[in-house]
Every structure is written in structure tokens, then in C-alpha cells.
């Protein structure tokens, strides 16, 4: 072997090694298959499929900034005279005649079809920032958490007593959210339902149980609800009727309540009537005057007295742009043997 042959052999070997390395460098692993988020339109807008499942999820919520005014403004907003956040036995809300707070609300709604109907899991929470707590801090509240299969619903959710009239003048329920088991038959134009509610915390007695029932009918632009609730611990109950009708450029609503004596579902008065009319002035602006009369106000935990009260007010709603709206309400209330008062709020809310 001469020098020339040796050099040529070495060059060939180097070329072969380089070629092998170059070939190795351009070989890429197969990419993992990607699954993009798909829109789910089976349950309305805003839902998407959770990747790898047939479950549809919708995330929603709002950001709210609100200023309340009127006597003991914060207590009125939280509908209590003993708002004890940290459990120290001290009312954590101020007695100021005005109060401002901010709230972030987020909800998760998961739905899927089953052989028994639509399966739903719903959770919503409120994150509140209010300087009127005794520690000047925020607090978190579970707003709703429930499971629903077809017409059967179980968990912590708003009862049928939470439904009210348009505007912010009426008060048509006492405690309106419970841990409950409910069933609602939905026949389209006709609905009927029954619920069993845990009332502990709503009355002074432990292990309280309530039973509520509703029948509803809708025909064209007119709907009617008849609702009843019975507090088994206090052995008292209440019934409520609510009518809603499209009328002219708006919606007219009226309601009436009667209770045997104060109970978890209704305690403000022995009877009450309320009405409102939402006038849609434009596509973005609506104004809702309303009024309510309370007969035989509650004078003790278990009885009604002889004093009456009445309230009038107006609510204005303006849609600033898509997803952003403002609401202003002002009410005047006059109570027998009590001080008359003016109260309301101004709200800015961004929905998503």
C-alpha cells in the first residue's frame, strides 16, 4: 500500500462517517398529535369541549364595582344586621350611610349528554373586596355548587324564592339559598317542581328542614308562577304568586305574598304586594319604576304586628358597550313607627 492509497482510503472513511452523522442529524421524531379546543354548540354559546372528553365547559363571570348609599348601607347590601366574617361575634360591617365594594365572580358550567338527560356540574364563587370588614380585608363566598341530572338537582343553589321583579325596588324572599335536593318537571309551557331544603342557619332551631313547591305556566308573552314553602321547624309557611307580561315597549310584573307567621321563606310581613314596569326606551337604555306595600310587619321572631310599610323606587339600566353596563337605583321607604329612608346604589359591571 503506497501513500496515495492510504490517503484516499482515509478520505473515503471520513466521508462515510460524516455522511452517517449528517443523516442522523436530519432524522426527526414523529410529532405528538395535537387536539385543538373545539366549540360545543349543543348547550348554547360559550361552551367548548374539554380536550379528550365529550364534556362541554363554559367559563363566565363578571367584575363589579358598586357604591351603596342609605342608612347602614353595607348591612342592607348583605341583607343582615350581624355580618360576622371572622366568627369573633362582632358585626364586621360599618354603620356608614355609604359604602363601596368590588366583586369578582367566576363560574364553571360543565355539561354532557347521558341516557338520563343532560348531566351538569356547576360551581360559582365570589371574591369580594370591601374595606368595611373589621380587618379591612376581602372575603370569598361560594355562590353555588351543585350537580344536576335531567330535572334532578342537588347541592347549594338559589331556590325559586330568589326570583324577583325587574328593577331593584322589590323584596320577595327571606333566605333564598340552601343546600337542597330538588326536582323540576319541564313540559315547555308548563313546569312543576318540589324541593327539600336544609334550613339550619336560616332559623334559630337546629336541623331545620323546609319543603317548597312551584307550578309555572307560560303562554306567549305572559308567564305565571305559584310558589309555596313550609318551614317544618317553625311549622309556618308562605305562598307567593308572580305574574309577568310583555306590555307595549316593556314588561309589566306584579307579585303577592302571604305568610301564616314568620318563617325561613318569608318573614318581613304577613302579606305584601309589589309591581314594576320595565320600559325599554332604547336598545341600550331601560328605566323601571316599582312599588311595594308590606302589611303587618314582623314584630318578633315568631309573630307579625300591626305596623305597615311602603316603598317606591326607580332603576335605570344603560348598556355602555357589549359586556359593560351600569345600573342606578334609588328607593324611598316609609314604615309605621319607624324612620323613613332613602337608599340605593350605583353599579358598573363588566360581564364575560
N, C-alpha and C positions, 0 to 999 in steps of 0.2 A: 504494500500500500504506500503510495507516494504522498507527498504533502498536499498536492492538489486534490486527490481523492478524499483525504481526511477533512479538508476544509469544506468540500462540497457535502460530505455526509453530515458534518456538524450543522451546516446551514439548513439542510433538509430537516434534521431533527428539531431544531429551534422553530422552524416554520410550522412543523406539525404540532408542537406544544402550544405555540401562540394561537394557532387555529382552533385547537381544542378549548383554550381559555376564552377566546372570543366567542365561540359557540355557546359556552356555558353562560357568559355574561348576558346574552340576549334572550335566554330562556326565562319566561316569567310564569309565576304560579297562576292558576286559574282564579279569577276574581270571585269573591263570595257573592252569591245572588243577592240583590237588594230588593226590598219590598217598600215601595213608596206608600205614604199615607193616602188612603182612598176616601173620597167623600161618601158619606152614607146619607141617602135621602129618604130612607124608609120611615123615619120618625120626625121629619121636619128639617128645617135649615139648621146649620151649625154643627151637625154631627159628623164624625169621621170614624172609620174602623180602627180599632186598636190593632196594630200590626200583628199578624199571626193568629187573629181571632175573628169571630163573626159578631163581636160585641161592638156597638156603636157608642161613642163617648162625645159628650158636649160639655165644654167648659165655658162658664159665663160668670157674670158678676157686675159690680158697679163700684165706683168711688163716689162718695157723697160728702159734701161739706154743708153743714146746716147751722143756722143760728136761730135759737128759740127765744121767745120773749113772753112775759106774763109771770104771774105770781108763782114762785117755786118752779121755774121753767124746767130744770133738769128732772125733778120728780115727776112732772107731768109727762115728759117725753118717755121715761121709763115706766110710767103707769104704776108708781109705787111711792109710798111715803117712808119706806125703810129700805133703801137700796144699799145693802151691805155687801160690798165686793169681796173684802178680805176676811169676813167672818169674825170681826172683832166686836160685833154688837153695836157699831156706830154707823149711822147713816152717812154713806160716803158721798152723797150729793149735796151741793150747796143749796141755800135758800135764796139765791140770787134771782132777780127778776129778768135776767137774760143769761143765756148760756150758749156756747159754741162748741161744736164737736165735729170730728171727721170719722168716716167709717169706710172700711174696705170690706166688700162682700164678695165671696167667691163660691161657686157651686160646681159640682161634678155630677153629671147625669149619665149613667151607663144603662143602655137598653139592648136587648136582644130578643129575637122571636123564639118561642118554645111551643111545644104541643099544647100547653095550657094557657097560651096567650103571651103578651109582652112581659118580659122579666125586666124590672127596673131596680137599680140601686142608686139612691140619691143622697148626696151629702152637701151641706152648705154651712159656712162659718162666717161670722162677723168679727172683724178686728177693729176695735173702737179706740180712738184717741180722744180723751176728754180730761181736761185739767181739773175737773170738779171732783175727781176721786180724792180721798183723803191723803193719798200718796202722790197725787199729780201724775198718775201713770195711766196706761192703757189697759184694756181687758179684752179677752177673747170669749166668744159665745158660740156654741153650736146652735145654729139656727134650725136645721132639720137634719135628720139622719134616719132613713127608712128603706125597707125593701118592699117591693110591690110585684105581685104576680097576677096578671089579669085584673080582676076587681078587688083582690085581697091585698091589704096594705098593713104593715106592722112596723112600728118604730116610733120615733119622735117627730111629730109633724103638726102643722096647723089644722085645727078642726074646722068644721063647717061654720062654727060660730065666728070665725075670723073674717068672714065675708062681710063687707060693709057697703055703703053707698058711695057714689062718686064724690070727690071733694074730701075735705078734712074736718067737717063740722060734726058728723055723727059719731056716736059711741054705741055699738050694738052688741058688745060682748064683754064678759068679765075676764076670766082666764080663757085663752083661745088656743093654747098649745099644750099637748100632753104626750106622754108615752101611751100609745093606743094600738088597738087592733080594730080595723075597720073593713067593711065590705061594701062596695058600691056597684049596684047593677046599673049599667048604662045602656038604655034602649034607644039612644039617639034623642028623640024629642021628650023622652021620659026617663027619669033617673030615680033610684031609691037606694038608700044606704043606711047602715047601722054601725055604730062604733062602741067599743068598751074602752073607757079612758081611766088611767090612773090619776086620781085627784090629790094624792099626797103632795103637800106644799101649796095646794090651792085652797084648802080648808084647814082648820085647826086640828082636825081629827086625823089620826094616822090611818094608813091602809084604806084611804078613801077610793071608792070606785064610782064611776059615772057611766051612764048609758045615754047615747044620743042617737037620734034618727032623723032622716031628711027624705022628703019627696020633692022632686023638681019637675017642671014641665016647661017646654019651650015651643012656641008656635009663632013662626015669622019673627018679627022684631019684639015679641013680648015673652018674658020669662017670669016664672013664679016659683018661689021656694017656701016650703013649710018645714020648720025645724023645731025639734024639741030636745030637751036634755033633762035628766033626772040624777040628782046627787043622792046616792044611797046612804051616805053617812049623815047628812043633814035631813034626809027624807023630804027634800023640797025639789021643785023643778021649775022649768021655764019653757015657754014656747015663743017662736018668732016667725013672722011672715014677712017676705020681701018680694016686691014687685018691681020689675024693670021693663021699660017700654021705649022703643025708638019713637020720638015725637018731634016733628019738624027738623030743625038743624041740630038736634041734640038728643039726649037720653034723659027721660024722667024716671026717678026711682022713689019708692016710699017703703017704709018698714014699720012694723008694730011689734011690741014685746009685752008679755005678761008673765009674772012670776008669782008662785004661791008664797014664797018668802025668800030672803037672800040665799044664794047657793053658788056653787063654783062657776056655773054658766052665766048667770046674770044676778047682780047684787045691787045695782045703783038705785033702782026704784021698783015699785010694784008694777008699774006699766010705763010705757014710753012709745011715742010716735015720732017718726022722722021722715024728712023728704028732701030731695035735692034735684036740681036740673042742670046737667052739663050742656052748656051752649057752645057748640063748636063754631066760633066766629070765623076762623080761617083754618087752613090745613095745619098751621103751626100753633095757633092760639085758641085756648078754651077757657071759659070762665064758668064757675059752678057755685051758685048760691045754694045755701042749705039751712035747714032749721030743725030743731028737735025739742020736744017737751017731755019732761020727766015728772010723772005723777007719784006722790007718796014716796019720798026719798027714804033710803035706808037710814035708820036712826040707831041701830045696834047690829051686832054681828048676825043676829038671827031674826030680826024683825024690821018692818017698814014703819015709818012715822006718817006725819000729816003734811010735811013741807013739800013744796013742788019747786021745780026749776025749769027754765027755758034757755035755749041757746040759738043764736043766729050767726051766720058767718058766710064768708065767700072765699073761694080758692081760685087762683089764676095759674094756668099752666102755659108755658111757652117753650116750644121746641126750637132751640137756638140753631142747631145743625144736627145731622144724623149722629146719634149716640150721645148728644149733650142737650140737657133740658134743665129748666129752672121751674120751681114751684113756690108760690107765695100764698099763705093763708092767714086770715085774721078772723077771730071769733069773739063774740060778746056773750057772756053768760050771767044770768041773774037768778039767784037762789033765795028762797024764803029764809028769813032769819040768818042770812049769810051775806058776805060782801060780794057785790058784782065784780066782774073781772073781764079784762081783755087779754087774749093770748093768741099765739100763732107761731109761725116760723117762716124763714126764707131759706130755700134749698137750691143747691147747684149739684147736678148729678151727671156723671159720665157712665153710661151703660156699655157693656161689651159682652 
